[in-house]
Amino acid sequence: MSVEAPQLPAAAAAVSDADRIAPRTAKRRRSRLSDTALRASVPVALVTVWALGSATGRIDEKVFPSPWSVWSAFVELVTTGVLWENLSVSLARVAIGFTIGGALGLSLGIASGLFALADKLVDPTLQMLRTIPFLAITPLLILWFGIDERPKIIIIAAAALFPLYINTHSGVRNVDRKVIEAGRVFGLRGLGLIRQVILPEMIPSVLVGLRVSLSVSLLALIVAELSNAPKGLGFLMTSAQQYFQTDVLVVVVIIYAIWGLSVDLLVRGIERILMPYKQWGKSA
C-alpha cells in the first residue's frame, strides 16, 4: 500500500518562494546602492576639495570661481532663460547630425561587413576620410555652405558616422563562424541568417560604436559652435570668454560633463534592454 507524500498548500508554496526571492532582491538593491555610491565618490570628493580650497582662499577666485559662484551663475542663466535658449539649439544640432551620421555609419558598416563588393568600394574611402580632423574641414565647409546650420550639422554627422561604421563593420566581420554554421544547420539562409544570427551577434560592437559616436559628436559640437555660431553652448562659452565670465565658463563645462555622463547612461540602458543576459551574469 503506497502512501502519498503530503502536498504543501498553494499559499505555503507561494510564501516559501517569496522567502527565497526576497533576500536576492535585497542583495541586488544593496549592490546597486553601493555601486552608485562608489561611482559618485570621486566627483563628490573633487567638489569637496574645490569647495574647501575656495573657502580657505587656496584657490584664487579670479583664477577659478568657487562652487557657490558657479551655482549663482547657473541659477541666473536658468531664470533668465539664456541657458535653455542656447542648450536647446545645441541639442537640436546634435540630434539632427547624429541621426544622419549614425544612420549612414550603421548602414554602411552592415553593408561593407556583409558584402565583399561594398567593402571594396566603401571601406578604403571611409578609412581615409576618418583621419581628417574637424578643424581642418571647418573652414572649407564654411566657405562652401556659409555660416548657417549646414556646416555644423555636417561636422557632427561626420563625427558620428566613423566610430559607428568602424565598430559595426568589425562586429559583422567578427561574428563567430561556428554560430553561422549552426544557423545554417537549422536551415537559416540569406535574410533569415542575417536577421537571426548576424545582427544579434554584432550588437555588442554596435553599442561600443554608439557610445564612442555619441561622445565624439559632443566634441564635434564644440568645434562647430565655436566658429560663427549665433546660439548654442559654444556661443555661450565664447561670449563668457570674451567678457571674462569664468563662472559661466565653468557652468558650460559642467553641462558638457553631465551631457557625456547622460550619454553613457543611455547606452547602458539600451544594453540592458538588448542584452539582458549580461545583467544576469552580473547579479549572480
HUVEN-V281295 format. One record per residue. OMEGA is omega as a letter, one per 20 degrees, with the letter a starting at -180 (* if undefined). Layout:
[[OMEGA] [OMEGA]]
//
This chain:
[[a] [r] [a] [r] [a] [a] [r] [r] [a] [a] [r] [r] [r] [r] [a] [r] [r] [r] [r] [a] [a] [r] [r] [a] [r] [r] [r] [a] [r] [r] [r] [a] [r] [r] [r] [r] [r] [r] [a] [a] [a] [r] [r] [r] [r] [r] [r] [r] [r] [a] [r] [r] [r] [a] [a] [r] [r] [r] [a] [a] [a] [r] [a] [a] [r] [r] [a] [r] [r] [r] [r] [r] [r] [r] [r] [r] [r] [a] [r] [r] [a] [a] [a] [r] [a] [a] [r] [r] [r] [r] [r] [r] [a] [a] [a] [a] [a] [r] [a] [a] [r] [r] [r] [a] [r] [a] [a] [r] [r] [a] [a] [r] [a] [a] [a] [a] [r] [r] [a] [a] [a] [a] [a] [a] [a] [r] [r] [a] [a] [r] [a] [a] [a] [a] [a] [a] [a] [r] [r] [a] [r] [r] [a] [a] [a] [a] [r] [a] [a] [r] [a] [r] [a] [r] [a] [r] [r] [r] [a] [a] [a] [r] [a] [r] [a] [a] [r] [r] [r] [r] [r] [a] [a] [r] [a] [a] [r] [r] [r] [r] [r] [r] [r] [r] [r] [r] [r] [r] [r] [a] [r] [r] [r] [a] [a] [a] [a] [a] [r] [a] [a] [a] [r] [r] [r] [r] [r] [r] [r] [r] [r] [a] [r] [r] [a] [r] [r] [r] [r] [r] [r] [r] [a] [a] [r] [a] [r] [r] [a] [r] [r] [r] [r] [r] [r] [r] [r] [r] [r] [r] [a] [a] [r] [r] [a] [r] [r] [r] [a] [r] [a] [r] [r] [r] [r] [a] [r] [r] [r] [r] [r] [r] [r] [r] [r] [a] [r] [r] [r] [r] [r] [a] [a] [a] [a] [a] [r] [r] [r] [a] [a] [a] [a] [*]]
//
